[in-house]
Amino acid sequence: MLECSLQMILITVMVTSTPLILASLGGIISEKSGICNIALEGTMLVSIVAYALIAESTGSILLALSGSILGGVLYSLLLWLFTQKYCFDHIISGVILNTLAIGLCPLLYSYFSSPEALHISPVLDTRWFVLISICLTFVTHIFLEKSYIGLHLKAVGNHPDIARHEGIEPVQIRFISMILAGIYCSLAGCAIFSNVGMYTENVTCARGFLALVTMILGGWKPVSAMFWSIFIGFFMVVDLVFQGSSIFGYKISAYLWNSLPYIVVLVSLSFIKSKHVGPSGVGRK
């Protein structure tokens, strides 16, 4: 019985952590190239709406996944356009994209979804996303450390002027990185949708911002970020399991349980952040 319970807790933690893992990989890829990407949340929201609308209208998981990834990539490329072509501030651009997605996604869903639909869409088993996230973590690590494009990506993220002098064009490399970031965030959005099974407002529950934290806590390293995502995911599960329960006879407010993952994040950041330094070329042209 205990073994079965532990197994269920482990599965739940991994399912909860999967969107954080995938989104943090997207953040790592983009920031390694020199783009400060705080628009992870907005990109995930767009991908979820795209999945929901396509899945409801076609009933096809493959079409919904493809449309979700396409939507996420296109939205991610808006950040590339704002920061690399129009030279807007990276933080402001990310805030604009997040705000736009938060306001626009519910509007688009209410406008294009059928009123007669049950709003229950076909989804891929969440265990597939768990497996995908673990595999992509190690693939991303190898890509950044061993591949030709990955090394160029880190070069423009740390020393864009030197890279440009060596014939590496930062704008082009960052275009590739934002496509990859869009794919990762779209998969994170699909993982969230597969877990909840339907679209609701604020369906991401700020996981995009938590993914930014796991990226920082992991020192912009894919494998470390994965373990930090699982760590934060554990406390998200603790929130779900113990919400409404009493400890030593005292009733704990649901608001306190809801804030537990964020309290853990703040405490972790206060001890860890000073030990990690991000790519030196982030935010530079």
Residue, then its C-alpha position, 0 to 999 in steps of 0.5 A: m500500500l505504501e509502495c503504491s502511494l509513493q509511486m503515485i506521488l512520484i508520478t504526480v510530481m513528475v507530471t506536475s514538473t513536466p511543464l516547468i522542465l520544458a519551459s525552463l529549457g525554452g528559457i535556457i535556449s533563448e537566454k544562452s543566445g542573448i535574449c532575455n525571455i520572460a514571455l514563456e508564460g504568454t507563449m504557453l498560453v497561446s499554445i494551449v489556446a491553439y491546441a484547445l481550438i484545433a482539438e475541439s474542431t478536428g478531434s485530432i491530437l496530431l493536428a492539435l499538437s502541430g497547430s499548438i507548436l506553430g502558434g507557440v513558435l510564431y508568438s515566440l518569434l514576436l519577441w525576436l522581432f521586437t528585440q532584434k529588429y526593432c531593438f526594444d527592451h527585452i523585459i518590456s517586450g516580454v511583459i507586453l507579450n505576456t499581458l497580451a496573451i493573458g488578455l487575448c487568449p480567453l477572448l480568442y477561445s470564447y470567440f472561436s470555440s463552439p457554444e455547443a461543444l463540451h470543451i473536452s478535447p482529445v489529449l496525449d497521455t501525460r506520461w509521454f510528455v514526462l518522457i519527452s521532457i526528460c529526453l529533451t533535457f539531455v538532448t538540449h545539454i548535448f546540443l549546447e555543449k557539443s553541436y556546431i549551432g549550440l556552440h555558436l548560440k553560446a558564443v553570441g549569448n556571451h560575447p556578441d561583438i566577438a562572435r560578429h567579428e568572427g563571422i557569426e551573425p547574432v540575429q540569425i542565431r537568435f532566430i533559431s534559438m527563439i524557434l526552439a524556445g517556442i517549440y519547448c514552450s508549446l510542448a509545455g503548454c500541451a503538457i498542461f492541457s493534457n493534464v487538465g483536459m480543457y481550457t480555462e482562464n489562467v490555466t498555466c497558473a504562472r508556471g512560465f514564471l516558475a520556469l524562469v526561476t528554475m532556469i536561474l536556480g539551475g544556473w542556466k544548465p538543462v540538467s540542473a534546471m530539470f532537478w530544480s523543476i522537480f523540486i518545485g513540482f514536489f511542493m506544488v503537489v504538497d499544496l494539492v495534497f494537504q490543502g484544507s487539512s490540519i497540522f497538529g490540530y491547527k487549520i492551515s489556510a488554503y491561501l498559505w498552501n497555495s503560496l507554498p511553492y512560491i515561498v520555497v522559490l523565494v527562499s531558494l533564490s535568496f540562497i542560490k541566485s548570487k552563486h549563478v551568473g547568466p550569459s553576459g550578452v543577454g540584452r545586448k545587440 
